């Protein structure tokens, strides 16, 4: 059995792409005949009422370094996949998952040490012993180290393998060395080849060191993170593990992201009948308060974290030029308070042309994706990216940088088979020039329709990705 360990899973919890992946990959593995279960924290913000939770066990012992601390375990049946929830209110019953505007929670290290140890504690109570612990990002990166040490003395764990998927290398869970000594890991783990990083305790580095296999969420990102430009200090450790590092491209859950059946849309459409997209655009203009004239002008959408990584500063740099081109713009997301304030102030200066919604709702994200003509994604690095894949399926052609998963998924204009637009230098003028090229093509209905139809027919379903993960698991189970 594959036990998938994650700090978030859609539709129960989500802050970004990790939640999306955790919500669909286990289902895709199940379709391949794999027995799979998921384990995640029970946050105070659990959204789904479609899959009710029930209490399985009270006071599951978590053990050292908290001999008296326990967790309650809940379960939900998520389309045939059991999702287990670790409940400890003082750690997880909070308004946000990881941080507030003031920064991350002061005890994040302790929270996810506890969760990681609870995963191994609960694994012993499962009806079927796991053969693979599939961990994700720094929040669960201590699990491979705990497993490695447990194998040395406990036969129960002797044939259990570990996989660590890095969804974003920039977030590493780096904390004071003091917290290492509270983690329960042995002294031997505190080394340059283990948990220690320039005198600090680095949770992601620990996972990279001890996992049997390390994956990233696109082939290009797997190569990039072994360079100083994208390695965030982990390039040396990753180079040592190069034989065990593999890039597997994320997929899209087309049961959720498909304009032919999307329940959030005013009208449905397909690559061969796009009449509904115009109705979606009209609905978006009305919902966001944009002027009706933009029904006959390009509307550009941005959905994502308003942070440096996502290149939102480049968007701000070229906004005056975009507004002069008589384009409609719609923003959805949250992030740096300064960026949020700047965009909100600009929306007040340009009512009817620029609309900003701070925060995130699933419904509005679907409506923006369907109602926009062009999607902006000028990321400085992008491990995989999912929104550009949604844009392709919805016929909202992406304008992206040429990094990571964007390189693997978008074929740029005017190359043969093009599905979108790319710029290579992170300079406002290059970005603006690429947006202008997209707008120029939009003005050519025949050319635009050809590229849009090709984009909508791309297949980035999870089927192939799940097969690659299945093969990886089998290599550890043999």
N, C-alpha and C positions, 0 to 999 in steps of 0.2 A: 504494500500500500504506500502511496505517496502522501506524506503529510506536508501540506503547503502552509508555511508560516508567514504571516504578513501583518503589518501594523494597520492596514486598512483594506476593505473589500467592498466594492459596489455590489448591491445597492444598500448595504448597511452603513458604510462609512466611506468617505472619499474626500481627498484633498487634491488629487492629481492623477497622473497616469498609472501609478502603482495600484490605486483602487480599481481602475478599469481592468488592468491586467489580471489582478487577483479575482475579479468577478467573472472572467470568461475563460482563462486558461484551464482551471480545474474542470470546467464543463466540457471543454474541448478534449481534454485527456480522458474524461469519462466516456465520451463518444468513441474513443479509440479502444475502449474496453478496460481502461485502467481503473483500479479502485483508488479513489482519492478522497481526502478530507482536508479541510482548512481549519486553521486555528488563528484567532485574532483577539485583541483586547475588546472588552465590553465597555465602550465609551458611553458617556452620558448623552451623546448625540448619535443615537441609532435611528436611522430614518425609516427603514422598511417595515411596514405592517403587513405586507403580503406574505412574509415568511415569519410566523410567530416564533418566539423563543420559549423554550421550556427548560426548567432547572434539571440538570442531570446529577450533579454532585455538590454537596456542601462541604466546605473545609478540606479541599484537596490539598495535601501537604506539599509545600514547595521546597522546604528544606534549606540547608545552609546557603547563604549566610543568615537566613532568618528562620531559625528552628521552630519558632512558634507561629510563623506567618503562613496563612493558607489562602486559597482562592476558591471561589465558587465557580462551577463550570456550567454554562448553558449551551444549548444546541438549537440550531434551526435547520430544517430540511430545505436546502436551496437547490431546487430542480434536481433532486436526487443526490446531491453532494452534501454531506453533513458539514456544517460550519459550527465549530466550537468557539465559545466566547469565554475568555478569562476575566472574571469579575473581581476586582479589588477597588472599591470606590475611591479610596484616597489617592490612588494612582490614575484612574481612568475616568472618573465621573467629573469631567470638566467641560467648560464651554467650548474649548478648541482641542484639537488632537495633539499638537506639538508646541504651539507658541501663540502669543498674542502680539499686538503691535509693539509691545515693550520688549519683545524678544522671546527666546524659547523658555519653556518652563524650567525652573532652577533644578528640578530633580529628574529631568529626562533620562539621565544615565541610570539612576536607580529604578525608574519606571520600566525601562526596557531590559535591564538586568533581571528584574523580577519576572517580566513576561517571558523572557527566554528560558529561565529556569522552570517556570510553570509549564512551558511547552514540553520539556523533557519529563517533568513529573506526570503530566496528564497522559503522555504517550504510553506509559505503562498500564493505564487503565483502559486503553482502547481494545475493542473486540479483536482487531487484527493488528499485529505488530507492524509498524512502518518499516519499509525497506529503504526509503529515501526521505530525508528531511530537506525540503526545498525552502531555503531561506531567502529573504528579500531585503536588500538595503541594510543600512547600519543598525536599524532597530532590532534585527534578528541575527546580526552577524556574530554574536558570541556563541550561538548555538553550535556551529561547527567545532569551535574550540572545546566547549563542554562535551560534545560527542567524542571528539578525539581523545580527551582525557578519560572519559568513561569507558571507552573501548579497552583501555589498558588493564582494567581490573574487573569489569562487569561483563560477563558473557552475553547478557541481554542485548548489548549494543554492538557486539563484535562484528556483525554482518550488515550494519546499518550505514548507508552512505549519506553524504551531504553535498548539496548544490547551493551555491550562493549566486543570486542574480543581482547585478548592480544596475539599478534603474537611473541613478544619477550620482556620479562619483564625487561631485562637489560637496555633498552632504555626507559627512563621515562619522559623526558622533565622537568628537574629540573632547576629552575631559581631563580633569586633574588626575595625576598619578594616584592620588589617595583613593580614588574610586576603584582603581584596579584591585587594590587589596581588599575591597569589599565585594568583589564580583564572585569570589569562590574559585577563580582560576588558580592553578598552581604557579609557584615561583618561576618554573621553567618557561611559562608563557610570556614572561616579562623580558623581552629581548628585541633586538633590531629586526629579527625575523618573525616576530610575533606581535604582541599587543602594544609594545612601546614605540612611540613616535616623537623623537626629540624631547624626551622627558615627560610626554603626556600619554594618556591612555586613549588609543584610537580604536574604536569598536569595529569600524569597517575594515581597517587594516588587519585586525585580528581574524575576521572572517576570510579575507583574501589569503591569509597565511595558512589557515587550517581547513578550509573547505576542500573536498575531494575534487570538485569541479567548480569553476567560476564562469558565469555567463554574463553577457551584456545584452541589451535589447535591440542591437543592430550590428551587422558585421563591420560597418565603418567605424562605429564607436569602439568596438573591441580593438581596432588598430590604433585609433586616435589616443586612447587612454594610456598607451605605452610610450607616448611622447611627452616632453616637458610642457608643451602648449596646452594639452588637455588632461594631463595626468594628475594634477592637483597634489603633487608630492607622492603619489602612489605608483608612478611609472616604474620605479626600480623594483618594487615588490611584484608588480604585475609582470614585468619582464622575466623575473625568476620563475613565475608560474605560467609562462607563455604557452607551454604545451597543454596546459589544463584550462586555458581561457578560450571561450567560444562565443561568437556573436550570433544570436538567434533573433531575427526580426520579429517585433511585436506584430500582432494582427489587429483586426477590427471585429467587433461584435456586430455583425450586420443584422442581427435580430433586433438591435437597438438603434443602430445608425444606418437607416435605409430610407430614402425619401419616398419609396414606393409604399411604405406602410407605417411611417413614423406617426405615432398618435399625437405628437406635439404640434404637428403642422396643420395649417389651414386647408391645404390641398396637397395631394400626392402627385408625384411625377416620376418619370423614368428616363433613361437615355434616349428613348425613341418617342417620348411624348413629354415635352418640357413645358406645356401650357400651365401646369400647376405651379411651376417655379415662379412665374410672374405673379400669381396670386399670393404665394408665400412672401414675395418681395413687397407687395402692396400691404400685406398684413404687418410685416416688420416695420415699414414706414409709419403706419398708424400706431403700432405698439410703442415705438421709440420716439414718436413725435417729430419725425423727419418730414420735410416738405414733399408734397406729392410730385413735384417736378422730378424727383430722383427716381421715379418709376421709369423715366426715360434717360437716366444718367447712371453711370456705374456707382454701386454702393460697395464700400470696402468694410470688411469686418475684422475685428481682433478679439480673440478669446484666449485668456491665459493669465498667468501671473504677471503682474506689472512690475517686473524686476529686470535688472541688468542682463541676466542670462537670456531673457526672451527678447532683448533688443528693443524694448519699449522706448528707450531714450532715442533710438534712431527714428522711430515713428514720430516722436515729439519734434525732433529736429526738422523733419520734412513736412510737418503738418501745414505750415503756411503755404507751401507749394501745392499740397494736395487740395487745400481749400480754394486756392486760386483756380484750380482746374475744374471747379464746380463738381466735386465728388461728394457723395454722402459717406459718412463714417460712423461706425457703431463699435463701441468698446464694451467688453464684459470681462471683469476680473477684479482682483484685489492684489495688493502688494505693498510697495513702499508708500508711506503716507504722503510724501512729497509729490510722487508721481500721481497718486490718486487726486490730490488737491489740484495739481496743474491741469489734469484732464477735466476735472469737474468745472474749474474756472473757465476753461476754453469752451466747454459745452454751453455755458451761460453766455459767452461772448458770441457764439455762433449757433443760436437756437434754430432748429429746423434743418441744420446741416451736419452737426456733430452731436451724437448722443452717447452718454456714458452711464453705465450701470455698474456701481461698485458692489462686489460680491460675486456670487455664482448661483445660478439656478439651472437645473438640467433642461427645463422647458425653454428658457430663453436662449440657451446655447444652441439648441436644435433649431430654433426659429432664426437666429442670426446665421447659422450655417446654411440654411435653406434660402433665406431671403437676400443674402449678399451675393454679389457677382464675383468678388475677388477677396481672398483671405490673406491677411498679412501675417507672416511668421519669420521675422528677421533674427532668429536665435543666434547667439554667439556660440553656443554649443547645444546640441540636441541629441541626447542618447538614442532616442528613436523618434519621438513625436507621434502623437495620434491625431491631433487636430488637422494636420495636413492630409491625413488619410481620409478623415471625415469630409474635408473639403473636396477631395477628388470624387468621392461617391456622390456628393450633393451637387456636383457641377459648379462648385464655387472655387475657381482656379487659384491655387496657392502661389504667392510670391514669397520665396524662402531664401535663406542663406544656403550655402553648400557645405554643410557639416553633418556628421553623424548620420542618423536615420533619414534626414532630409535628402542626403546624397543618394541613399539607397532606394528612395521611394518616388522622387519627383524627377521626371525627365524634362530638362529645361527647353523652352522656346529659344531658337528656332530649330533645335535638333530634330531629326526624324523620330517620330513616335512621341513627341513632346506632350506633357500633361500639365505643365505649369511654367513658372518663371523663377530664375535664380540669379542672385548676385554673389560675388566671391569676396570682395573687399568690404570690410565693415566700416564703410564710409557713407555718410548721408547722401552724397551725390550719386554713388553707385546704387544705393537702395532706391532713390527717387527715380533714377533713369530706368530701373527695372519695372517699377510701378507704372511709369509712363508707357513702357513697351506693352504692358498688360492692357492699359487703357486704350492704347492705339489699336491693339488687336480686337478689343471689345467693340470698337467702332466699325469693324469689318465682320458683319453678321455671319457670313459664310465661313470665314477662317475661325472665328470664335466658336461656332457650333461644332466644327470638326474637332478642335482640341477638347472642348467640353465633353463631347460624347466619348472620346477616347479616354478621358480621365474617369468618367463615370463607369466605364467598363473594366477598369482595373480591378483585380481580385487580390485583396490583402486580408483574406479571411484567416482565421486561426488554424485552419486545417493543417497546412504545411508546417507552421511553427510548432504545433502540438506534436507532430511526428518527429521533429528534430529533438524536442525535449524527451520524448519517449525513447528515442535512440540513445540519448545521453544517459537516461536512467538505466537502460539495459546494459550499457557499458560498465556501470558500477555494480550492477546486480549479478553479473556473470561470475 
